[in-house]
């Protein structure tokens, strides 16, 4: 007997908290706000997601965005850094130490600067799609 396919329940009644359209949820997450209501902070530290929204009660801590944000950050930073390195090298042909002194700090600052917004956007996607860790998974 085939297993039934999982289907998310998109209704607000099933969730118990409001859920805006996908782009709104992602935008709120990128800004570090609750993806559901946008009235409270998403993070409790630099990358620690709050257990629940203080305004609407959405279970933010159940959105387990573990590996996706670093992967997406590397993807974005790589797509910025590699073309920039090629263009600078072709146009000016600087010494290797100049390239290193320029692009290593740039990669570091871009990675640290983009990790939190990307994690917020990932939590927004997970909240919208109802991809939350169930309470039964904690046992």
C-alpha positions in Angstrom: 0.0 0.0 0.0 1.6 3.3 -1.1 2.2 6.0 1.6 0.1 9.1 1.2 2.0 12.1 0.0 2.5 14.9 2.5 0.7 18.1 1.7 1.1 21.3 3.7 -2.0 22.8 5.2 -1.9 26.4 4.2 -4.9 27.6 6.1 -4.4 30.1 8.9 -6.9 28.2 11.1 -4.7 25.1 11.0 -1.6 27.2 12.0 -3.0 29.5 14.6 -1.0 32.5 13.4 -1.3 34.8 10.4 0.8 34.0 7.3 1.3 36.6 4.5 2.2 35.9 0.9 5.6 34.2 0.2 7.4 37.4 -0.9 6.2 39.3 2.2 7.3 36.5 4.5 10.7 36.4 2.8 11.1 40.2 2.9 10.2 40.3 6.6 12.7 37.5 7.3 15.4 39.3 5.4 14.8 42.4 7.6 15.0 40.2 10.8 11.3 40.5 11.6 8.8 37.8 12.3 7.8 36.4 8.9 4.2 35.9 10.1 3.3 39.4 11.5 6.4 41.6 11.0 5.9 43.2 14.4 8.6 41.5 16.4 12.3 40.6 16.1 13.1 37.2 14.5 16.5 36.7 16.2 17.4 36.5 19.9 21.2 36.8 19.1 23.2 37.1 15.9 21.8 33.8 14.5 19.7 32.4 17.3 16.0 32.4 16.2 13.5 33.2 18.9 11.3 30.3 20.2 8.1 32.2 19.4 7.0 35.6 18.1 6.3 38.0 21.0 3.5 39.6 19.0 1.6 36.8 17.2 2.9 33.7 18.9 4.2 32.0 15.7 6.6 29.2 16.7 9.7 30.6 15.0 12.0 28.2 16.8 10.4 25.2 15.0 11.7 26.5 11.7 15.0 24.6 11.6 17.1 26.5 9.1 20.3 24.6 9.8 22.3 24.1 6.6 20.5 26.1 4.0 21.6 29.6 5.1 25.4 28.9 5.1 25.0 27.2 1.7 23.0 30.0 0.2 25.5 32.6 1.7 28.4 30.8 0.0 26.5 30.7 -3.2 25.7 34.4 -3.2 29.2 35.4 -2.0 30.8 33.2 -4.6 28.7 34.7 -7.4 29.8 38.2 -6.3 33.5 37.4 -5.6 34.5 35.3 -8.6 33.4 37.7 -11.3 34.9 40.6 -9.4 38.2 38.8 -9.1 38.2 38.0 -12.8 37.3 41.6 -13.8 39.9 43.2 -11.6 42.6 40.7 -12.7 41.9 41.2 -16.4 41.6 45.0 -16.1 44.5 45.9 -13.8 46.6 42.7 -13.3 47.5 43.6 -9.7 50.1 41.6 -7.7 48.8 38.5 -5.9 49.2 40.1 -2.5 47.0 43.0 -3.5 44.3 40.6 -4.7 44.6 38.7 -1.5 44.6 41.8 0.7 41.5 43.0 -1.1 39.4 39.9 -1.7 39.9 37.9 1.5 38.4 40.7 3.8 35.7 41.3 1.2 34.7 37.7 1.3 34.7 37.7 5.1 32.6 40.8 5.4 30.1 39.7 2.7 29.7 36.3 4.4 29.2 37.7 7.8 26.9 40.5 6.5 24.7 38.2 4.4 24.4 35.2 6.7 21.8 36.7 9.1 19.4 38.2 6.4 19.6 34.9 4.4 18.8 32.9 7.5 15.8 35.2 8.1 14.6 34.7 4.5 15.0 31.0 4.9 12.9 31.0 8.1 10.3 33.0 6.2 10.1 30.4 3.4 9.9 27.6 6.0 7.1 29.3 7.9 5.2 30.0 4.8 5.4 26.4 3.6 4.7 25.1 7.1 8.0 23.2 7.1 8.2 23.2 10.9 9.7 20.7 13.2 6.9 19.0 15.0 6.8 18.6 18.8 6.9 14.8 18.3 10.4 15.2 16.7 11.8 16.4 20.0 11.3 13.2 21.8 
